[in-house]
Amino acid sequence: MNKRRFAFNAILGLSLWASVTASVVAQETPTTNGVSVQMLVTVEAVHGSDVPVLNREDVMVHEGRDRDKVTDWVPAQGDHAGLELVVLLDDSSNSSLGSQLEDLRKLITAQPASTKIGIAYMQNGSAKVEQSLTSDHALAAKALRLPIGVPGVNGSPYFSLSDLVKRWPESTARREVLMVSDGIDRYYDGNDLEDPYLASAIEDVQRARIVVFAIYTPGVGHSSHSFYRTYQGQIYLSRVTEETGGESYAIGFNGPPVSFVPYLDDLARRLTHQYLLTFTAKPQKKSGLQQVKITTEVPNAELVSADRVYVPAVAH
């Protein structure tokens, strides 16, 4: 190879390297203009029970391959500890739920003063409120009752969830739901896992920036004894919690949980490791939900959040 050709190849190589490097830097450089949006994020420990403390610079937000600028990362503590938690129970649950009510009462009364509690039951596709959000935890605990336990009294848990979310006033506090249900959608007869009512409920929850947790408990009637429907219901509950940033608790297909206590303890622990994340999302011509991924490189830490966030359109 002569000197002229060698020099040309060297220059070409440097040019390609610079181009690739610039592309990578552009993908990793946070955007500086856009729309400010907020999400609720829970930090989990990958191993053990010691949850790492994260700072703003430890958090990365991506929309596709583009990295968004994180503008705030505030622990949900002190002046920011406000929480509105609604316990939403399925009125078509079987009598086994009755043995779990006392543990639910203990969870409610153990909440800090900064938490407001509401109690509602899934009934005829709506959320029948037994106790509106209140700081009087004893009053909220008293509103818990046995389910009606009649087949079909609640056709779709996801209609009820959407109804609750749409009637929930905006608030600066965290807003979260604990669903207790078999998850079976008796309005949807499809032999697949693509329930449109479930998808609609998830969208409503994500738009409202609400986090959903769920505990599986059997219902009454034929559906509650069907292996496929029981499987389907638990998958649905898992989907609504996974896509909104919560957690689903179940023991498989061995009947009702012996005790809710391990699940409630885990829920209470997660509520103490949450952060309010604010970042600058890419500007959109049309308002809607945008796919996001929240990550960190801090060892032994994992970030759990909704996988989509509502981004309003930018006015031109």
PEMOJO-V748523 format. One record per residue. N is the residue number from 0. RES is the residue in three letters. PHI is phi in whole degrees, -180 to 180 (* if undefined). OMEGA is omega in degrees with one decimal (NA if undefined). Layout:
<<N | RES | PHI | OMEGA> <N | RES | PHI | OMEGA>>
//
This chain:
<<0 | MET | * | -179.6> <1 | ASN | -77 | -174.5> <2 | LYS | -63 | -178.1> <3 | ARG | -65 | 179.9> <4 | ARG | -67 | 179.4> <5 | PHE | -62 | 179.8> <6 | ALA | -62 | 179.4> <7 | PHE | -62 | 179.5> <8 | ASN | -64 | 179.2> <9 | ALA | -65 | 178.7> <10 | ILE | -63 | 179.2> <11 | LEU | -61 | 179.7> <12 | GLY | -62 | 178.9> <13 | LEU | -64 | 179.5> <14 | SER | -64 | 179.0> <15 | LEU | -65 | 178.9> <16 | TRP | -62 | -180.0> <17 | ALA | -64 | -179.8> <18 | SER | -64 | 179.6> <19 | VAL | -63 | -179.6> <20 | THR | -62 | 179.6> <21 | ALA | -62 | 179.3> <22 | SER | -64 | -179.7> <23 | VAL | -64 | 179.7> <24 | VAL | -61 | -179.8> <25 | ALA | -62 | -179.4> <26 | GLN | -70 | -175.6> <27 | GLU | -95 | -179.9> <28 | THR | -81 | -178.4> <29 | PRO | -61 | 176.0> <30 | THR | -71 | -177.0> <31 | THR | -106 | 177.9> <32 | ASN | -122 | -178.7> <33 | GLY | 153 | -175.2> <34 | VAL | -116 | 178.9> <35 | SER | -80 | 179.2> <36 | VAL | -131 | -176.9> <37 | GLN | -126 | 176.5> <38 | MET | -137 | 174.3> <39 | LEU | -101 | -175.7> <40 | VAL | -126 | 175.8> <41 | THR | -106 | 177.4> <42 | VAL | -99 | 178.3> <43 | GLU | -117 | 171.3> <44 | ALA | -88 | 179.1> <45 | VAL | -68 | 178.6> <46 | HIS | -130 | 177.6> <47 | GLY | 76 | -175.6> <48 | SER | -114 | 179.4> <49 | ASP | -84 | -178.1> <50 | VAL | -85 | -179.8> <51 | PRO | -64 | 173.5> <52 | VAL | -91 | -177.1> <53 | LEU | -109 | 173.5> <54 | ASN | -105 | -176.1> <55 | ARG | -56 | -177.0> <56 | GLU | -71 | 179.1> <57 | ASP | -86 | -171.2> <58 | VAL | -106 | 177.5> <59 | MET | -122 | 178.7> <60 | VAL | -122 | 178.8> <61 | HIS | -124 | 166.3> <62 | GLU | -111 | -172.3> <63 | GLY | 65 | -179.7> <64 | ARG | -94 | -178.9> <65 | ASP | -92 | 178.8> <66 | ARG | -97 | 179.6> <67 | ASP | -93 | -179.8> <68 | LYS | -82 | 175.3> <69 | VAL | -84 | -177.0> <70 | THR | -103 | 179.1> <71 | ASP | -157 | -179.4> <72 | TRP | -150 | -169.9> <73 | VAL | -116 | 175.8> <74 | PRO | -61 | 179.1> <75 | ALA | -80 | -178.0> <76 | GLN | -140 | 177.9> <77 | GLY | 59 | -179.6> <78 | ASP | -67 | -178.0> <79 | HIS | -110 | -175.7> <80 | ALA | -84 | -176.1> <81 | GLY | -52 | -178.4> <82 | LEU | -142 | 170.9> <83 | GLU | -114 | -176.1> <84 | LEU | -119 | 177.7> <85 | VAL | -108 | 173.7> <86 | VAL | -91 | -174.7> <87 | LEU | -113 | -175.0> <88 | LEU | -106 | -178.8> <89 | ASP | -85 | -178.2> <90 | ASP | -74 | 176.4> <91 | SER | -101 | 175.7> <92 | SER | -70 | 178.6> <93 | ASN | -82 | -171.0> <94 | SER | -65 | -179.8> <95 | SER | -61 | 179.5> <96 | LEU | -63 | -178.7> <97 | GLY | -58 | -178.0> <98 | SER | -74 | -178.7> <99 | GLN | -101 | -173.7> <100 | LEU | -64 | -178.5> <101 | GLU | -64 | 178.1> <102 | ASP | -69 | 174.2> <103 | LEU | -64 | 177.5> <104 | ARG | -62 | 179.7> <105 | LYS | -65 | 176.7> <106 | LEU | -60 | -176.8> <107 | ILE | -64 | -176.0> <108 | THR | -71 | 179.6> <109 | ALA | -84 | -178.2> <110 | GLN | -70 | 179.2> <111 | PRO | -68 | -177.5> <112 | ALA | -63 | -179.3> <113 | SER | -75 | -177.3> <114 | THR | -104 | 171.3> <115 | LYS | -102 | -177.2> <116 | ILE | -118 | 173.0> <117 | GLY | -126 | 179.2> <118 | ILE | -124 | 178.2> <119 | ALA | -143 | 179.1> <120 | TYR | -121 | 176.8> <121 | MET | -75 | -175.7> <122 | GLN | -149 | 177.6> <123 | ASN | 52 | 176.2> <124 | GLY | 76 | 179.6> <125 | SER | -131 | 175.7> <126 | ALA | -102 | -179.5> <127 | LYS | -82 | -174.9> <128 | VAL | -79 | 176.0> <129 | GLU | -92 | 176.6> <130 | GLN | -148 | 177.2> <131 | SER | -69 | -176.7> <132 | LEU | -54 | -176.6> <133 | THR | -146 | 174.4> <134 | SER | -85 | 177.5> <135 | ASP | -85 | -173.7> <136 | HIS | -66 | 177.8> <137 | ALA | -64 | 178.4> <138 | LEU | -66 | 178.6> <139 | ALA | -65 | -179.8> <140 | ALA | -62 | -179.0> <141 | LYS | -67 | -176.8> <142 | ALA | -77 | 177.0> <143 | LEU | -67 | 179.8> <144 | ARG | -144 | 175.4> <145 | LEU | -66 | 176.2> <146 | PRO | -68 | 177.4> <147 | ILE | -61 | 174.4> <148 | GLY | 71 | 178.4> <149 | VAL | -111 | 179.4> <150 | PRO | -55 | 176.2> <151 | GLY | 85 | 179.5> <152 | VAL | -65 | 172.9> <153 | ASN | -131 | -175.7> <154 | GLY | -70 | -177.1> <155 | SER | -140 | 175.3> <156 | PRO | -60 | -173.2> <157 | TYR | -82 | 168.6> <158 | PHE | -62 | -178.3> <159 | SER | -66 | 179.0> <160 | LEU | -64 | 178.1> <161 | SER | -61 | 179.8> <162 | ASP | -61 | 178.7> <163 | LEU | -61 | -176.4> <164 | VAL | -63 | -177.2> <165 | LYS | -68 | -179.4> <166 | ARG | -99 | -176.6> <167 | TRP | -88 | -178.6> <168 | PRO | -62 | 175.7> <169 | GLU | -59 | -177.1> <170 | SER | -155 | 174.9> <171 | THR | -83 | 178.8> <172 | ALA | -80 | 170.2> <173 | ARG | -62 | 177.4> <174 | ARG | -125 | -175.1> <175 | GLU | -141 | -177.2> <176 | VAL | -128 | 167.8> <177 | LEU | -111 | 177.3> <178 | MET | -88 | 174.2> <179 | VAL | -124 | -170.7> <180 | SER | -165 | 170.9> <181 | ASP | -86 | 176.2> <182 | GLY | 75 | -176.2> <183 | ILE | -76 | 177.3> <184 | ASP | -98 | -176.1> <185 | ARG | -79 | 174.7> <186 | TYR | -85 | -176.4> <187 | TYR | -103 | -176.8> <188 | ASP | -103 | -178.1> <189 | GLY | -66 | 178.5> <190 | ASN | -90 | 178.6> <191 | ASP | -151 | -177.9> <192 | LEU | -108 | -177.5> <193 | GLU | -102 | -179.3> <194 | ASP | -74 | -178.6> <195 | PRO | -67 | 179.7> <196 | TYR | -71 | 174.9> <197 | LEU | -64 | -179.2> <198 | ALA | -60 | 179.3> <199 | SER | -66 | 179.2> <200 | ALA | -65 | 179.0> <201 | ILE | -60 | 179.0> <202 | GLU | -62 | 178.6> <203 | ASP | -61 | -178.9> <204 | VAL | -67 | -179.5> <205 | GLN | -65 | 177.7> <206 | ARG | -60 | -177.9> <207 | ALA | -84 | -179.2> <208 | ARG | 57 | 178.2> <209 | ILE | -107 | 178.4> <210 | VAL | -104 | -177.9> <211 | VAL | -115 | 169.7> <212 | PHE | -111 | -178.1> <213 | ALA | -145 | 172.1> <214 | ILE | -119 | 178.1> <215 | TYR | -76 | 171.1> <216 | THR | -144 | -173.7> <217 | PRO | -64 | 173.8> <218 | GLY | -99 | 177.6> <219 | VAL | -112 | 178.8> <220 | GLY | 91 | -174.2> <221 | HIS | -60 | -176.2> <222 | SER | -57 | -176.4> <223 | SER | -70 | 178.6> <224 | HIS | -103 | -179.4> <225 | SER | -83 | -179.6> <226 | PHE | -58 | -177.4> <227 | TYR | -65 | -178.0> <228 | ARG | -67 | 178.0> <229 | THR | -65 | 176.3> <230 | TYR | -61 | -179.2> <231 | GLN | -60 | -178.7> <232 | GLY | -62 | 179.9> <233 | GLN | -70 | 175.8> <234 | ILE | -65 | 178.9> <235 | TYR | -61 | 179.0> <236 | LEU | -61 | 178.6> <237 | SER | -63 | 179.9> <238 | ARG | -65 | -175.7> <239 | VAL | -66 | 178.9> <240 | THR | -79 | -179.3> <241 | GLU | -61 | -174.1> <242 | GLU | -85 | 177.8> <243 | THR | -112 | 175.4> <244 | GLY | 97 | -179.8> <245 | GLY | -105 | -178.4> <246 | GLU | -147 | 177.9> <247 | SER | -112 | -177.0> <248 | TYR | -117 | 179.4> <249 | ALA | -160 | 179.4> <250 | ILE | -117 | 179.2> <251 | GLY | 90 | -172.6> <252 | PHE | -120 | -176.5> <253 | ASN | -101 | 179.4> <254 | GLY | 94 | -176.2> <255 | PRO | -71 | 175.4> <256 | PRO | -62 | 176.5> <257 | VAL | -64 | -179.1> <258 | SER | -150 | 174.6> <259 | PHE | -82 | -170.2> <260 | VAL | -52 | 179.6> <261 | PRO | -59 | 179.8> <262 | TYR | -70 | -178.6> <263 | LEU | -67 | 176.3> <264 | ASP | -64 | 179.3> <265 | ASP | -66 | 177.4> <266 | LEU | -60 | -179.3> <267 | ALA | -59 | 179.8> <268 | ARG | -67 | 179.9> <269 | ARG | -64 | -179.3> <270 | LEU | -63 | -179.7> <271 | THR | -91 | -179.4> <272 | HIS | -126 | -179.2> <273 | GLN | -113 | -179.0> <274 | TYR | -133 | 173.3> <275 | LEU | -97 | -177.6> <276 | LEU | -100 | 174.0> <277 | THR | -122 | 179.5> <278 | PHE | -146 | -178.9> <279 | THR | -99 | -179.2> <280 | ALA | -83 | 178.6> <281 | LYS | -62 | 179.3> <282 | PRO | -64 | -177.9> <283 | GLN | -123 | 176.1> <284 | LYS | -74 | -178.0> <285 | LYS | -131 | 179.4> <286 | SER | -64 | 178.5> <287 | GLY | 170 | 179.3> <288 | LEU | -84 | 179.7> <289 | GLN | -118 | 179.5> <290 | GLN | -71 | 178.3> <291 | VAL | -136 | 176.0> <292 | LYS | -134 | -178.3> <293 | ILE | -107 | -176.2> <294 | THR | -138 | 173.8> <295 | THR | -148 | 176.1> <296 | GLU | -104 | 178.1> <297 | VAL | -67 | -178.7> <298 | PRO | -59 | 175.9> <299 | ASN | 65 | 179.1> <300 | ALA | -123 | 175.1> <301 | GLU | -134 | -177.9> <302 | LEU | -103 | -178.7> <303 | VAL | -117 | -178.8> <304 | SER | -156 | 172.7> <305 | ALA | -62 | -179.7> <306 | ASP | -92 | 174.6> <307 | ARG | -141 | 178.6> <308 | VAL | -133 | 179.9> <309 | TYR | -81 | 179.4> <310 | VAL | -119 | 178.5> <311 | PRO | -71 | 179.2> <312 | ALA | -69 | 177.1> <313 | VAL | -92 | -179.9> <314 | ALA | -72 | 179.5> <315 | HIS | -109 | NA>>
//
